[in-house]
Amino acid sequence: MTHTRKLIFTTVIILLFTVGIVTSLYLYATGFDLKAFFVSLDVNIYEKLGIIFILYTFRNYFFVPSTVIIILSGVILQDFLLTAIVSIIGVGIGIAETYAIGYIFREDVKDSKKNLPVINKYKKQIEKNGVKIIFFSCMFPFTPVDLLYYAAGFIKYRFIPFFLAAILGEMWLILLYAYLGVEAEKYTSFAVYFVIVFVLLFGIWWFLKRRKK
């Protein structure tokens, strides 16, 4: 990639993250209800799918976990098979996008000599164990998989084996969250929100704990 193209790409990434952070803070401060927003929209199924795919494409920049979007998709679509298919494609987009960012900026990270303990740890594990560490790490809900995907991009790991290991590793979680989303109306709102908050908080705690090692 030429210097000009990399500069343009870097500028776009920075702008996306900036917009994502500002928008996320604004929506949080105003108590925006994404589910209520979807319900209030007078749109057909194709328009709903379009909005969901947009959320998947830009979720990294808004710091929204794919878990939330999968469950939300199930609540909105109320069709397990459709939710599962959409979520698999959406998660696949996120995997490829994260890998691509790591791949493109691998030289910059190497030249900067910054201390990135978690990513460096994953780089060593991928170099040693290959697709096995990718597959099994993706099976656990509290693994910071985005950092794993960045690491794979940094070391230029072969994309197809990486992608298949990642998507297959996440598959059971995708199906589980899709089911929970579709069946959410059968449970109390408190239980659903408790599970979501618990998963997010435990994930943050696990990530911070691993960083200290």
C-alpha positions in Angstrom: 0.0 0.0 0.0 1.4 3.4 -1.0 2.0 6.1 1.6 -0.9 8.3 0.2 -3.4 5.4 0.4 -2.3 4.4 3.9 -2.7 8.1 5.0 -6.2 8.2 3.5 -7.1 4.9 5.1 -5.7 6.0 8.5 -7.7 9.2 8.3 -10.9 7.4 7.5 -10.4 4.9 10.4 -9.7 7.7 12.8 -12.8 9.6 11.7 -14.9 6.5 12.0 -13.7 5.8 15.6 -14.2 9.5 16.5 -17.7 9.5 15.1 -18.4 6.2 16.8 -17.1 7.4 20.3 -19.0 10.7 20.1 -22.2 9.0 18.9 -22.0 6.3 21.5 -21.6 8.8 24.3 -24.5 10.9 23.0 -26.8 7.9 22.7 -25.8 6.7 26.2 -26.3 10.1 27.7 -29.8 10.5 26.1 -30.9 7.0 27.0 -31.5 5.9 23.4 -33.4 2.6 23.2 -32.2 0.8 20.0 -34.9 -1.9 20.3 -37.7 0.7 20.6 -36.2 2.6 17.7 -36.5 -0.5 15.5 -40.0 -1.3 16.6 -41.1 2.3 15.9 -39.8 2.2 12.4 -42.3 1.5 9.6 -39.9 -0.5 7.5 -40.1 -3.9 5.7 -37.9 -6.9 6.4 -35.3 -5.9 3.8 -34.8 -2.5 5.3 -34.4 -4.0 8.8 -31.8 -6.4 7.4 -30.0 -3.5 5.8 -29.9 -1.6 9.1 -28.6 -4.7 10.9 -25.8 -5.2 8.4 -24.8 -1.6 8.8 -24.6 -2.1 12.5 -22.4 -5.1 12.0 -20.2 -3.3 9.6 -19.6 -0.3 11.8 -19.9 -2.0 15.3 -16.1 -1.8 15.9 -16.1 1.9 15.6 -19.1 2.3 18.0 -17.5 -0.2 20.4 -20.7 -2.4 20.3 -20.1 -6.1 21.0 -21.4 -8.5 18.3 -23.3 -10.3 21.2 -25.6 -7.3 21.6 -26.3 -7.0 17.9 -27.0 -10.7 17.6 -29.5 -10.7 20.4 -31.1 -7.5 19.1 -31.4 -9.0 15.7 -33.3 -12.0 17.2 -35.6 -9.6 19.0 -36.3 -7.7 15.9 -36.5 -10.4 13.3 -38.3 -13.1 15.5 -37.0 -15.8 13.2 -34.2 -18.1 14.5 -33.0 -19.3 11.1 -32.9 -15.8 9.5 -31.3 -14.4 12.6 -28.6 -17.1 12.6 -27.8 -16.6 8.9 -27.7 -12.8 9.2 -25.6 -13.0 12.4 -23.1 -15.5 10.8 -22.6 -13.1 7.8 -22.4 -10.1 10.1 -19.9 -11.6 12.4 -17.9 -12.8 9.4 -17.8 -9.2 8.2 -16.4 -8.0 11.5 -13.8 -10.8 11.5 -12.6 -9.9 8.1 -12.6 -6.1 8.8 -10.6 -6.5 12.1 -8.1 -8.8 10.4 -7.7 -6.3 7.5 -7.0 -3.4 9.9 -4.3 -5.4 11.6 -2.8 -6.5 8.3 -2.7 -3.0 6.8 -1.1 -1.4 9.9 1.2 -4.2 10.8 4.3 -2.3 9.8 3.3 0.8 11.7 2.8 -1.2 14.9 6.1 -2.9 14.4 7.9 0.4 13.8 6.3 2.2 16.7 7.7 -0.5 19.1 4.7 0.0 21.4 4.1 -2.4 24.2 1.0 -4.4 23.3 1.1 -7.3 25.7 -2.2 -9.0 24.9 -1.8 -8.7 21.2 1.9 -9.8 21.4 0.8 -12.8 23.4 -1.7 -13.8 20.8 0.8 -13.3 18.0 3.2 -15.8 19.7 0.3 -18.3 20.3 -0.9 -18.1 16.7 2.6 -18.5 15.4 3.1 -21.6 17.6 -0.4 -23.2 17.5 -2.0 -21.8 14.3 -5.7 -22.4 13.8 -6.1 -24.4 17.0 -5.6 -21.4 19.2 -7.9 -19.3 17.0 -10.7 -21.9 17.0 -10.6 -22.7 20.7 -10.2 -19.1 21.8 -13.3 -18.0 19.8 -15.4 -20.7 21.5 -15.2 -18.8 24.8 -17.5 -15.8 25.3 -15.0 -13.8 27.4 -12.0 -14.0 25.0 -11.2 -10.5 23.5 -11.4 -12.0 20.0 -10.9 -8.6 18.3 -7.4 -8.5 19.7 -6.9 -12.0 18.5 -8.0 -11.0 15.0 -5.7 -8.0 15.0 -2.8 -10.2 16.0 -3.5 -12.6 13.1 -3.5 -9.6 10.7 -0.2 -8.3 12.2 1.6 -11.5 11.5 0.0 -12.0 8.0 -1.5 -15.3 9.0 -3.2 -17.0 6.0 -6.6 -15.5 5.8 -8.8 -18.4 4.7 -7.6 -20.8 7.5 -7.8 -18.0 10.0 -11.3 -17.0 8.9 -12.7 -20.5 8.9 -11.2 -21.2 12.4 -12.7 -17.9 13.8 -16.2 -18.2 12.3 -16.5 -21.9 13.3 -15.2 -21.2 16.7 -17.8 -18.5 17.3 -20.6 -20.5 15.7 -22.1 -22.0 18.8 -22.2 -18.7 20.5 -23.8 -17.0 17.5 -26.5 -19.7 17.5 -27.0 -19.4 21.2 -27.3 -15.6 21.2 -29.6 -15.8 18.1 -31.9 -18.1 20.0 -31.9 -15.9 23.2 -32.8 -12.9 21.0 -35.7 -14.7 19.3 -37.0 -16.1 22.6 -36.4 -13.0 24.6 -40.1 -12.1 24.8 -40.7 -15.3 26.9 -38.4 -14.0 29.7 -38.7 -11.0 31.9 -36.9 -7.9 30.8 -34.9 -8.0 34.0 -33.5 -11.4 33.2 -32.5 -10.5 29.7 -30.8 -7.3 30.7 -29.1 -9.0 33.6 -27.6 -11.6 31.3 -26.4 -9.0 28.8 -24.9 -6.7 31.6 -23.3 -9.7 33.3 -21.6 -10.9 30.1 -20.3 -7.5 29.3 -19.0 -6.8 32.8 -17.4 -10.2 33.1 -15.8 -9.8 29.6 -14.3 -6.4 30.7 -13.0 -7.9 33.9 -11.5 -10.9 32.1 -9.8 -8.6 29.6 -8.3 -6.4 32.2 -7.2 -9.4 34.2 -5.4 -10.8 31.2 -3.7 -7.5 30.5 -2.1 -7.5 33.9 -0.4 -10.9 33.2 
